[in-house]
Every structure is written in structure tokens, then in C-alpha cells.
């Protein structure tokens, strides 16, 4: 089921009575979510991603715009009639019920022509449990299970209704690091096996990039960029997107362009013949540095070296750097001498991005 959001905007009344303007939680969201894809809504807290999810679900009504499922306008349709499954951060399981009872609960509420027999409900609950691989836990109660197991129950309960769309709101936030990795892989497997359209809300860019077919990066209610995860990482539209994606984060410098060349401090970094003279904000991905004592174009004061197995993190200072210290990720076999006072880097042009210092918009060269 494809989901179409047509210029969707959501405003809330401002709680500060001295300010008459409404709070804009989502502004002019215009996007088509393809059928059978997993879309990640990504952004910091308060950016509007959960509000967008709630409007798709029907828990919130758009102030402006329309929402379509396929060709059907569902903007004014109540949540229970949209064919949507919802998985919350808090799991929201009934503690006095077993896993079987929790999964079957949405089916037991069906009435009239949609009413199911006990045998049908049992079969559907068993199929949902097998899909998320918890069939051996059907007689346990939530308090007897780990966080990861409880989250699988919540997913099974959402899937048992066989929804057209599955919406997940920060579903992994309460899990430890290893369980988060395992569960997000399970979510991706389930999506591929069912072919269901999924919208996954998270502030964790690693989660969004690892399992999403496409990501929507949001900030302050405004969509900043939409695309395949790797494409957005490799080709950010603005400084916010560049800084939000990537671990470690992108290194940001105050630079300047003079006579068709980019300078950081007094050092010429690369040629930028199509960019006019003046100040620029420069972003360099951590993997965009190579150690080169002879031909390095960027000289930095070495602070520390952190060996991480295959890779090494070189922590250094530079006068043009915005912040405390830059971080370069290099091959461990090429790490510099820890006793050195400085380190020289060659810079990979494909990992260097220029931005307007005032607007943050990308300057392409």
C-alpha cells in the first residue's frame, strides 16, 4: 500500500499566551511512500517525525493537506478504519495477559461480519508469533520476558491484524545495544517477508540507514532531504543533514575560497574553480583523511590515537576547526607515530562538502 502525503501541515496552539502564533510541528510535508518499502523518518527530538507518524495513523488530524492510502483519501478516516498497525516505544503490552492473549486481543475485538472463530484467531496468532520467532513463548506473560522479546510481541500484535501499513515509533529505544542491532535486523527481515509498507521513526541515524529503503531527514518540522540512505550520506543537501548523518560526525571547518582554491587557514586543500571567492563552511567526513608525511595538504596538531581494531581514530586540532577536536578514521596499518606532535593529511575530494556560512545550503563545485 503506497502512502501519499500531500502538503501536510500540523499546527498546535502555543502554550505561551504571550505568543499568538501557533507552533508548527510539521510544515508542508509532501512525499509519496512507495508500496512495500521501509521508510525511515529520521531527525532530532521535536523535529516532527512522531507527529507525522500519528497523522498517518489517524491519531492526529492534519491542519492542512491530505493523506492517501493508495487512491483512497483517509485524511478524515478514524484510526480503526485505516488498516494500520502501530508499534510504540513502550511496547504497551497488557501485563496480566499471556503472549497468546496479547497477540489475539485485536482479533477478539472484531464484530459483525469481521468476527473470527476461536480456531481462526488461534491460527492467526500462531502465524504472527512464528513470523517474529516467539512461538515458544506463547504462554509467558510480559514480566517474564526480556525487552527484545516484549518488542517482538508488540510487533506480532500489530501484524496479526494483517494491516496495509505498519508504523513503528522509536521501537528500539528501550533496548540495549546488542538487542537493538538484533531487533532491527528482525524488523527488516519481517518487512521483506511480508512485503508490507513500513514507516519507522527514529532519532538514531545508524538504525535508519541500516534498514531503510529510503530515509526522510527532518528538522524543526521541515523535510531537509529524502533519498536512499547512502545517497543522502554521500550527497547531503545542507549542513544539517551532513552533520546529522555519520558516526563519528562530519568534521566542520571555517574555510575560504580564493582564486579558485579552497583554504583552511593558510593551507590550500583542493581546487574549487567554480566557486566564487569568500568564506565557506567546510565539512570533511572522518574517512576523507589519509596520512601522508610528504604530500599532506592539511597539517594538524596530534592529540591522541585510538585503535579500534581494523580502523584507527586520529584525534587532532586545527585552528580552522569548528569545535574542540577533529577526528579522522584511517587504516590501522597506516597510523602515525604516537609521539609525533603533528600529523599531515591528504584529503579525498569526494568526502569534502562546502556550505554557505549563512544559510547552511550546499555549495557544489
Buried (B, 14 or more C-beta within 10 A) or exposed (E): BBBBBBEBBBBEEEEEEEEEEEEBBBBBBEBEBEBBBBBBBBBEEBBBBBBBBBBBBBBBEBBEBBBBBEEEEBBEBEBEEBBBBBBBBEBEBEEEBBBBBBBBBBBEEEEEEEEBEEEEBBEBBBBBBEBBBBBEBBEBBBEEBEBBBBBBBBBBBBBBBEBBBBBBBBBBEBBEEEBBBEBBEBBBBBBEEBEBBBBBBBBBBBBBBBBBBBBBBBBBBBBBBBBEBEEBBBBBBBBBBBBBBBEBBBBBBBBBBEEEBBBBBEBBBBEBEEBEEEEBBBBBBBBBBBBBEEEBBBBBEBBEBEEEEEBBBBBBBBEBBEEEBBBBBBEEEEBBEEEEEEBBBBBBEEBBBBBBBEEBEBBEB
